[in-house]
Amino acid sequence: EPGEVLLLFSDGLIEQPGRSLEAGLARLAEVAGDAAADRTPRADVDASPADRVCRLTVELLTRVSYGDDVTILAAQRLAAAPAALEIELPAQPGSVVVARRRLDDWLGRTGVAEADRQMVELAVTETITNVVEHAYPATRNGQVWVAAELAADGFLEVRVTDRGRWRAPDPAELDRGQGLMLAERIAGELRVTHPPQEAGAPLGARGTVITLRQRLRRPAMLGSQPSAARVARPALAPFTTEMVAAQPGPWMQAAGPVDVTTAERFTSHLLSACRGGTLPLTVDLTGVTVLASAGVRSLDEVSAQLAAHGHELALVAAPGSPAASVLDLVHLPRTSVSAG
């Protein structure tokens, strides 16, 4: 029923030397019930009942000796879905940052796994950037609307809406359409629709709704952790670059978001580091939290500049990092070797 918690567990949780299974089950029922009802003094007041059951049953029941592995899974049927997120912003580059911060706060309250959160934010960054760059003519001010909600089937659904014009990507324009392609590959499902034209809308303005759907996951909890305290999510890092000592050639570390608002600076820093392409360059993207298509275009531009001088651009990204995921999607070679 709504509000109830279902607990699945391996038998290692209740099998202990010198204690019967009945006694183990009775103790589990007591501890899990107290955790779900928030009757345990050590409970995290900000955690959901399912979170508390996972953390506290493992922590409290494995204090004494046990001889088998322990795995538990708790799921709660919510009485009501979390409130949807709704944002309205001007179709300007700075709105990409504002929307990403608000989406990050909203996703943080859902307890979504870090990797999912980063990929969702990148996909939404790309769709908003598409509106900013293509939906409205330079002479017209436009708006972009972002709505996010958790659907009953476990998917996150995000809709990015504009009231401008839609132009299908031209295959001859190699720098167009990459953002939506990247967003679709990240989210797994992307749909473009055009609602009926509203009365009084400018001639030719149709409006476009881009709908992204992605299944969200919660992070696993390891019973070996010494405390049930929730680990705080790191704040969104600003865009930075730094040169580090390495051989051969210059080595630059980038961090934070590389999107439509920072790509121009990123390109400038890259070209400065490689002296306009005359020196081979290695770029460490491990600290990059968002590598948008604008950042990919920067890498392509600098790579071409280096190639003209007979040099290569080497890219470093840790496996599983946001930048590594994007580089793999766009088929840019990378390595995980660090400057140290």
C-alpha positions as a Markdown table, in Angstrom:
| # | Residue | x | y | z |
|---|---|---|---|---|
| 1 | Glu | 0.0 | 0.0 | 0.0 |
| 2 | Pro | 1.1 | 3.6 | -0.3 |
| 3 | Gly | 3.7 | 4.4 | 2.4 |
| 4 | Glu | 4.6 | 0.7 | 3.0 |
| 5 | Val | 8.2 | -0.6 | 2.7 |
| 6 | Leu | 9.1 | -3.9 | 1.1 |
| 7 | Leu | 12.4 | -5.4 | 2.4 |
| 8 | Leu | 14.3 | -8.2 | 0.5 |
| 9 | Phe | 17.4 | -9.7 | 2.1 |
| 10 | Ser | 19.9 | -12.5 | 1.8 |
| 11 | Asp | 19.9 | -15.1 | 4.6 |
| 12 | Gly | 23.3 | -13.8 | 5.9 |
| 13 | Leu | 21.4 | -11.0 | 7.6 |
| 14 | Ile | 19.6 | -13.3 | 10.0 |
| 15 | Glu | 21.9 | -16.3 | 10.2 |
| 16 | Gln | 24.3 | -16.0 | 13.1 |
| 17 | Pro | 26.1 | -18.6 | 15.2 |
| 18 | Gly | 24.1 | -19.6 | 18.3 |
| 19 | Arg | 20.9 | -18.0 | 17.2 |
| 20 | Ser | 17.9 | -19.6 | 15.5 |
| 21 | Leu | 16.4 | -18.3 | 12.3 |
| 22 | Glu | 13.2 | -17.5 | 14.2 |
| 23 | Ala | 15.1 | -15.3 | 16.6 |
| 24 | Gly | 17.0 | -13.7 | 13.7 |
| 25 | Leu | 13.7 | -12.9 | 11.9 |
| 26 | Ala | 12.2 | -11.4 | 15.1 |
| 27 | Arg | 15.2 | -9.2 | 15.6 |
| 28 | Leu | 15.1 | -8.1 | 11.9 |
| 29 | Ala | 11.4 | -7.3 | 12.2 |
| 30 | Glu | 12.1 | -5.2 | 15.3 |
| 31 | Val | 15.0 | -3.2 | 13.8 |
| 32 | Ala | 13.5 | -2.7 | 10.4 |
| 33 | Gly | 10.2 | -1.7 | 11.8 |
| 34 | Asp | 11.8 | 0.9 | 14.1 |
| 35 | Ala | 13.9 | 2.2 | 11.2 |
| 36 | Ala | 10.9 | 2.5 | 8.8 |
| 37 | Ala | 8.9 | 4.3 | 11.5 |
| 38 | Asp | 11.8 | 6.6 | 12.4 |
| 39 | Arg | 11.9 | 5.3 | 16.0 |
| 40 | Thr | 15.7 | 4.8 | 16.0 |
| 41 | Pro | 17.7 | 7.5 | 17.7 |
| 42 | Arg | 20.5 | 7.3 | 15.2 |
| 43 | Ala | 18.2 | 7.6 | 12.2 |
| 44 | Asp | 18.9 | 10.3 | 9.6 |
| 45 | Val | 16.0 | 12.6 | 9.8 |
| 46 | Asp | 16.4 | 13.6 | 6.1 |
| 47 | Ala | 16.5 | 10.0 | 4.9 |
| 48 | Ser | 13.4 | 8.2 | 3.4 |
| 49 | Pro | 12.1 | 5.1 | 5.2 |
| 50 | Ala | 13.6 | 2.9 | 2.6 |
| 51 | Asp | 17.0 | 4.6 | 3.1 |
| 52 | Arg | 16.8 | 4.2 | 6.9 |
| 53 | Val | 15.8 | 0.5 | 6.6 |
| 54 | Cys | 18.8 | -0.2 | 4.4 |
| 55 | Arg | 21.3 | 1.6 | 6.5 |
| 56 | Leu | 20.2 | 0.7 | 10.0 |
| 57 | Thr | 19.3 | -3.0 | 9.5 |
| 58 | Val | 22.8 | -3.7 | 8.1 |
| 59 | Glu | 24.5 | -1.5 | 10.6 |
| 60 | Leu | 22.7 | -2.8 | 13.7 |
| 61 | Leu | 22.4 | -6.5 | 12.8 |
| 62 | Thr | 26.0 | -7.0 | 11.7 |
| 63 | Arg | 27.6 | -5.6 | 14.8 |
| 64 | Val | 28.0 | -9.1 | 16.2 |
| 65 | Ser | 29.7 | -12.0 | 14.3 |
| 66 | Tyr | 28.1 | -13.2 | 11.1 |
| 67 | Gly | 29.5 | -15.7 | 8.6 |
| 68 | Asp | 27.8 | -15.0 | 5.3 |
| 69 | Asp | 27.5 | -12.1 | 2.9 |
| 70 | Val | 24.7 | -9.6 | 3.5 |
| 71 | Thr | 22.7 | -7.9 | 0.8 |
| 72 | Ile | 19.4 | -6.1 | 1.3 |
| 73 | Leu | 17.0 | -4.1 | -1.0 |
| 74 | Ala | 14.3 | -1.9 | 0.4 |
| 75 | Ala | 11.6 | -0.3 | -1.8 |
| 76 | Gln | 8.8 | 2.1 | -0.7 |
| 77 | Arg | 5.7 | 2.9 | -2.5 |
| 78 | Leu | 5.2 | 6.6 | -2.2 |
| 79 | Ala | 1.9 | 8.1 | -1.2 |
| 80 | Ala | 2.4 | 10.9 | -3.8 |
| 81 | Ala | 5.0 | 11.7 | -6.4 |
| 82 | Pro | 7.5 | 14.4 | -5.6 |
| 83 | Ala | 6.4 | 17.9 | -6.8 |
| 84 | Ala | 7.3 | 18.6 | -10.4 |
| 85 | Leu | 9.9 | 21.2 | -11.3 |
| 86 | Glu | 8.8 | 24.1 | -13.5 |
| 87 | Ile | 11.2 | 26.8 | -14.8 |
| 88 | Glu | 10.6 | 29.7 | -17.2 |
| 89 | Leu | 13.7 | 31.5 | -18.5 |
| 90 | Pro | 14.8 | 33.8 | -21.3 |
| 91 | Ala | 16.3 | 32.0 | -24.2 |
| 92 | Gln | 19.8 | 33.2 | -23.5 |
| 93 | Pro | 23.1 | 31.4 | -22.9 |
| 94 | Gly | 23.1 | 32.3 | -19.1 |
| 95 | Ser | 19.8 | 30.4 | -18.7 |
| 96 | Val | 21.6 | 27.1 | -19.3 |
| 97 | Val | 23.5 | 27.6 | -16.0 |
| 98 | Val | 20.4 | 28.7 | -14.1 |
| 99 | Ala | 18.4 | 25.8 | -15.3 |
| 100 | Arg | 21.2 | 23.3 | -14.6 |
| 101 | Arg | 21.5 | 24.6 | -11.0 |
| 102 | Arg | 17.8 | 24.4 | -10.3 |
| 103 | Leu | 17.6 | 20.9 | -11.9 |
| 104 | Asp | 20.6 | 19.8 | -9.8 |
| 105 | Asp | 18.9 | 21.0 | -6.6 |
| 106 | Trp | 15.6 | 19.2 | -7.5 |
| 107 | Leu | 17.4 | 15.9 | -8.5 |
| 108 | Gly | 19.4 | 16.1 | -5.3 |
| 109 | Arg | 16.2 | 15.9 | -3.3 |
| 110 | Thr | 15.2 | 12.7 | -5.0 |
| 111 | Gly | 18.4 | 11.0 | -4.0 |
| 112 | Val | 19.3 | 10.0 | -7.5 |
| 113 | Ala | 22.6 | 8.3 | -8.2 |
| 114 | Glu | 25.4 | 10.8 | -9.1 |
| 115 | Ala | 26.1 | 9.3 | -12.6 |
| 116 | Asp | 22.4 | 9.6 | -13.5 |
| 117 | Arg | 22.2 | 13.2 | -12.2 |
| 118 | Gln | 25.2 | 14.3 | -14.3 |
| 119 | Met | 23.8 | 12.6 | -17.5 |
| 120 | Val | 20.4 | 14.2 | -17.0 |
| 121 | Glu | 21.9 | 17.6 | -16.5 |
| 122 | Leu | 24.0 | 17.2 | -19.7 |
| 123 | Ala | 21.0 | 16.1 | -21.8 |
| 124 | Val | 18.9 | 19.1 | -20.5 |
| 125 | Thr | 21.9 | 21.4 | -21.1 |
| 126 | Glu | 22.0 | 20.3 | -24.8 |
| 127 | Thr | 18.2 | 20.8 | -25.3 |
| 128 | Ile | 18.2 | 24.2 | -23.8 |
| 129 | Thr | 21.3 | 25.2 | -25.8 |
| 130 | Asn | 19.4 | 24.1 | -28.9 |
| 131 | Val | 16.6 | 26.5 | -28.1 |
| 132 | Val | 19.0 | 29.4 | -27.3 |
| 133 | Glu | 21.0 | 28.9 | -30.6 |
| 134 | His | 18.3 | 28.1 | -33.1 |
| 135 | Ala | 14.7 | 28.7 | -31.9 |
| 136 | Tyr | 14.4 | 32.5 | -32.1 |
| 137 | Pro | 15.8 | 35.0 | -34.6 |
| 138 | Ala | 18.4 | 37.4 | -33.3 |
| 139 | Thr | 15.9 | 40.3 | -33.4 |
| 140 | Arg | 13.3 | 38.5 | -31.2 |
| 141 | Asn | 13.4 | 37.9 | -27.5 |
| 142 | Gly | 12.1 | 34.4 | -26.6 |
| 143 | Gln | 11.5 | 32.2 | -23.6 |
| 144 | Val | 12.3 | 28.6 | -22.8 |
| 145 | Trp | 10.3 | 26.5 | -20.4 |
| 146 | Val | 11.6 | 23.4 | -18.5 |
| 147 | Ala | 9.4 | 21.0 | -16.7 |
| 148 | Ala | 10.6 | 17.8 | -14.9 |
| 149 | Glu | 8.7 | 15.1 | -13.1 |
| 150 | Leu | 9.1 | 11.5 | -11.9 |
| 151 | Ala | 6.6 | 9.3 | -13.8 |
| 152 | Ala | 4.9 | 6.3 | -12.2 |
| 153 | Asp | 7.0 | 3.9 | -14.3 |
| 154 | Gly | 10.2 | 5.0 | -12.7 |
| 155 | Phe | 11.4 | 7.3 | -15.5 |
| 156 | Leu | 12.3 | 10.9 | -15.2 |
| 157 | Glu | 10.5 | 12.9 | -17.9 |
| 158 | Val | 11.9 | 16.4 | -18.8 |
| 159 | Arg | 10.1 | 18.7 | -21.3 |
| 160 | Val | 11.9 | 21.7 | -22.8 |
| 161 | Thr | 9.5 | 24.0 | -24.6 |
| 162 | Asp | 9.9 | 27.0 | -26.8 |
| 163 | Arg | 7.6 | 29.2 | -29.0 |
| 164 | Gly | 10.1 | 29.7 | -31.8 |
| 165 | Arg | 10.8 | 28.1 | -35.2 |
| 166 | Trp | 12.0 | 24.5 | -35.7 |
| 167 | Arg | 14.7 | 23.8 | -38.4 |
| 168 | Ala | 15.6 | 20.2 | -39.0 |
| 169 | Pro | 19.4 | 19.8 | -38.9 |
| 170 | Asp | 21.0 | 20.0 | -42.4 |
| 171 | Pro | 23.3 | 17.1 | -43.0 |
| 172 | Ala | 25.6 | 19.5 | -44.8 |
| 173 | Glu | 26.1 | 21.6 | -41.6 |
| 174 | Leu | 28.3 | 19.3 | -39.6 |
| 175 | Asp | 28.2 | 21.5 | -36.5 |
| 176 | Arg | 24.3 | 21.4 | -36.2 |
| 177 | Gly | 22.3 | 18.6 | -34.6 |
| 178 | Gln | 25.1 | 17.3 | -32.5 |
| 179 | Gly | 23.5 | 18.5 | -29.3 |
| 180 | Leu | 20.2 | 16.7 | -29.7 |
| 181 | Met | 22.0 | 13.6 | -31.0 |
| 182 | Leu | 24.1 | 13.6 | -27.8 |
| 183 | Ala | 21.0 | 14.2 | -25.6 |
| 184 | Glu | 19.2 | 11.3 | -27.2 |
| 185 | Arg | 22.1 | 8.9 | -26.7 |
| 186 | Ile | 22.4 | 10.0 | -23.1 |
| 187 | Ala | 18.7 | 9.9 | -22.2 |
| 188 | Gly | 17.9 | 6.8 | -24.2 |
| 189 | Glu | 14.6 | 8.4 | -25.4 |
| 190 | Leu | 14.1 | 11.8 | -27.0 |
| 191 | Arg | 10.9 | 12.9 | -28.8 |
| 192 | Val | 10.4 | 16.2 | -30.7 |
| 193 | Thr | 6.8 | 17.4 | -31.1 |
| 194 | His | 5.2 | 20.7 | -32.4 |
| 195 | Pro | 2.0 | 21.7 | -30.6 |
| 196 | Pro | -0.7 | 23.6 | -32.5 |
| 197 | Gln | 0.2 | 27.3 | -33.2 |
| 198 | Glu | -1.3 | 29.6 | -30.6 |
| 199 | Ala | -3.5 | 32.5 | -31.6 |
| 200 | Gly | -1.5 | 35.7 | -31.9 |
| 201 | Ala | 1.9 | 33.9 | -32.3 |
| 202 | Pro | 4.3 | 35.5 | -34.8 |
| 203 | Leu | 4.1 | 34.3 | -38.3 |
| 204 | Gly | 6.0 | 31.1 | -38.8 |
| 205 | Ala | 6.4 | 30.5 | -35.0 |
| 206 | Arg | 5.3 | 26.9 | -34.3 |
| 207 | Gly | 6.9 | 26.1 | -31.0 |
| 208 | Thr | 8.7 | 22.9 | -30.2 |
| 209 | Val | 8.6 | 20.5 | -27.2 |
| 210 | Ile | 11.6 | 18.2 | -26.7 |
| 211 | Thr | 10.8 | 15.4 | -24.3 |
| 212 | Leu | 13.5 | 13.4 | -22.6 |
| 213 | Arg | 12.9 | 10.2 | -20.7 |
| 214 | Gln | 15.5 | 8.4 | -18.6 |
| 215 | Arg | 15.3 | 5.8 | -15.9 |
| 216 | Leu | 16.7 | 6.9 | -12.6 |
| 217 | Arg | 18.7 | 4.8 | -10.1 |
| 218 | Arg | 19.5 | 5.2 | -6.4 |
| 219 | Pro | 23.1 | 4.6 | -5.2 |
| 220 | Ala | 23.8 | 1.4 | -3.4 |
| 221 | Met | 24.7 | 1.6 | 0.3 |
| 222 | Leu | 27.7 | -0.3 | 1.6 |
| 223 | Gly | 27.3 | -1.9 | 5.0 |
| 224 | Ser | 31.0 | -1.5 | 5.6 |
| 225 | Gln | 30.6 | 2.2 | 6.0 |
| 226 | Pro | 31.3 | 3.2 | 9.6 |
| 227 | Ser | 28.4 | 5.6 | 9.9 |
| 228 | Ala | 24.9 | 5.9 | 8.6 |
| 229 | Ala | 25.3 | 9.6 | 8.0 |
| 230 | Arg | 24.4 | 10.8 | 4.5 |
| 231 | Val | 27.3 | 12.0 | 2.4 |
| 232 | Ala | 26.7 | 15.6 | 1.2 |
| 233 | Arg | 26.6 | 16.1 | -2.5 |
| 234 | Pro | 29.5 | 18.4 | -3.7 |
| 235 | Ala | 28.5 | 21.9 | -4.9 |
| 236 | Leu | 28.5 | 22.6 | -8.6 |
| 237 | Ala | 32.1 | 23.4 | -9.5 |
| 238 | Pro | 32.9 | 26.5 | -11.6 |
| 239 | Phe | 34.7 | 26.3 | -14.9 |
| 240 | Thr | 38.5 | 26.4 | -14.5 |
| 241 | Thr | 41.7 | 25.4 | -16.4 |
| 242 | Glu | 45.2 | 24.9 | -15.1 |
| 243 | Met | 48.5 | 24.1 | -16.6 |
| 244 | Val | 50.5 | 21.3 | -14.9 |
| 245 | Ala | 54.0 | 20.1 | -15.3 |
| 246 | Ala | 54.2 | 17.1 | -17.6 |
| 247 | Gln | 56.1 | 15.7 | -20.5 |
| 248 | Pro | 56.1 | 15.8 | -23.4 |
| 249 | Gly | 54.4 | 19.1 | -24.3 |
| 250 | Pro | 51.9 | 21.2 | -22.5 |
| 251 | Trp | 49.3 | 19.5 | -20.2 |
| 252 | Met | 46.1 | 21.3 | -19.3 |
| 253 | Gln | 43.6 | 20.2 | -16.7 |
| 254 | Ala | 40.0 | 21.4 | -17.1 |
| 255 | Ala | 37.2 | 21.3 | -14.5 |
| 256 | Gly | 33.6 | 22.3 | -14.1 |
| 257 | Pro | 31.1 | 22.7 | -17.0 |
| 258 | Val | 32.2 | 23.1 | -20.6 |
| 259 | Asp | 29.0 | 24.2 | -22.3 |
| 260 | Val | 27.7 | 27.1 | -24.4 |
| 261 | Thr | 28.6 | 29.6 | -21.7 |
| 262 | Thr | 32.2 | 28.5 | -21.3 |
| 263 | Ala | 33.1 | 26.9 | -24.6 |
| 264 | Glu | 34.6 | 30.2 | -26.0 |
| 265 | Arg | 36.9 | 30.5 | -23.0 |
| 266 | Phe | 37.8 | 26.8 | -23.2 |
| 267 | Thr | 38.8 | 27.2 | -26.9 |
| 268 | Ser | 40.9 | 30.2 | -26.1 |
| 269 | His | 42.7 | 28.5 | -23.2 |
| 270 | Leu | 43.4 | 25.4 | -25.4 |
| 271 | Leu | 44.8 | 27.5 | -28.2 |
| 272 | Ser | 46.9 | 29.5 | -25.8 |
| 273 | Ala | 48.3 | 26.3 | -24.2 |
| 274 | Cys | 49.3 | 24.8 | -27.5 |
| 275 | Arg | 50.6 | 28.1 | -28.9 |
| 276 | Gly | 48.1 | 28.1 | -31.7 |
| 277 | Gly | 48.7 | 24.5 | -32.6 |
| 278 | Thr | 52.5 | 24.6 | -32.7 |
| 279 | Leu | 52.9 | 22.4 | -29.7 |
| 280 | Pro | 51.3 | 19.0 | -29.0 |
| 281 | Leu | 48.7 | 19.3 | -26.2 |
| 282 | Thr | 47.2 | 16.9 | -23.6 |
| 283 | Val | 44.0 | 17.9 | -22.0 |
| 284 | Asp | 42.8 | 16.2 | -18.8 |
| 285 | Leu | 39.0 | 16.3 | -18.7 |
| 286 | Thr | 38.5 | 14.1 | -15.6 |
| 287 | Gly | 37.3 | 17.1 | -13.5 |
| 288 | Val | 34.8 | 18.3 | -16.2 |
| 289 | Thr | 31.3 | 17.9 | -14.8 |
| 290 | Val | 29.5 | 18.7 | -18.1 |
| 291 | Leu | 31.0 | 18.2 | -21.5 |
| 292 | Ala | 28.4 | 19.6 | -23.8 |
| 293 | Ser | 28.4 | 19.5 | -27.6 |
| 294 | Ala | 29.8 | 23.1 | -27.5 |
| 295 | Gly | 32.8 | 21.7 | -25.7 |
| 296 | Val | 33.1 | 18.9 | -28.2 |
| 297 | Arg | 33.2 | 21.5 | -31.0 |
| 298 | Ser | 36.0 | 23.3 | -29.2 |
| 299 | Leu | 38.0 | 20.1 | -29.0 |
| 300 | Asp | 37.4 | 19.4 | -32.7 |
| 301 | Glu | 38.5 | 23.0 | -33.6 |
| 302 | Val | 41.7 | 22.8 | -31.6 |
| 303 | Ser | 42.4 | 19.2 | -32.9 |
| 304 | Ala | 42.2 | 20.5 | -36.5 |
| 305 | Gln | 44.5 | 23.4 | -35.6 |
| 306 | Leu | 47.1 | 21.0 | -34.1 |
| 307 | Ala | 46.8 | 18.6 | -37.1 |
| 308 | Ala | 47.6 | 21.5 | -39.4 |
| 309 | His | 51.0 | 21.7 | -37.6 |
| 310 | Gly | 51.6 | 18.0 | -37.5 |
| 311 | His | 50.6 | 17.5 | -33.9 |
| 312 | Glu | 47.8 | 15.7 | -32.0 |
| 313 | Leu | 45.4 | 16.5 | -29.2 |
| 314 | Ala | 45.5 | 13.9 | -26.5 |
| 315 | Leu | 42.4 | 13.6 | -24.2 |
| 316 | Val | 42.5 | 12.2 | -20.7 |
| 317 | Ala | 39.3 | 11.2 | -18.8 |
| 318 | Ala | 38.8 | 8.7 | -16.0 |
| 319 | Pro | 36.6 | 5.7 | -16.9 |
| 320 | Gly | 33.0 | 6.4 | -15.9 |
| 321 | Ser | 33.4 | 10.2 | -15.6 |
| 322 | Pro | 30.9 | 12.4 | -17.4 |
| 323 | Ala | 33.6 | 13.5 | -19.9 |
| 324 | Ala | 34.6 | 9.9 | -20.7 |
| 325 | Ser | 31.0 | 9.0 | -21.4 |
| 326 | Val | 30.6 | 11.9 | -23.8 |
| 327 | Leu | 33.9 | 11.2 | -25.6 |
| 328 | Asp | 32.9 | 7.6 | -26.1 |
| 329 | Leu | 29.5 | 8.7 | -27.5 |
| 330 | Val | 31.1 | 11.0 | -30.1 |
| 331 | His | 33.9 | 8.5 | -30.8 |
| 332 | Leu | 36.8 | 10.7 | -29.6 |
| 333 | Pro | 39.8 | 8.7 | -28.4 |
| 334 | Arg | 40.8 | 9.1 | -24.8 |
| 335 | Thr | 43.2 | 7.7 | -22.3 |
| 336 | Ser | 43.0 | 7.5 | -18.5 |
| 337 | Val | 46.7 | 8.2 | -17.9 |
| 338 | Ser | 47.2 | 11.2 | -15.5 |
| 339 | Ala | 49.9 | 13.8 | -15.4 |
| 340 | Gly | 51.2 | 12.3 | -12.1 |
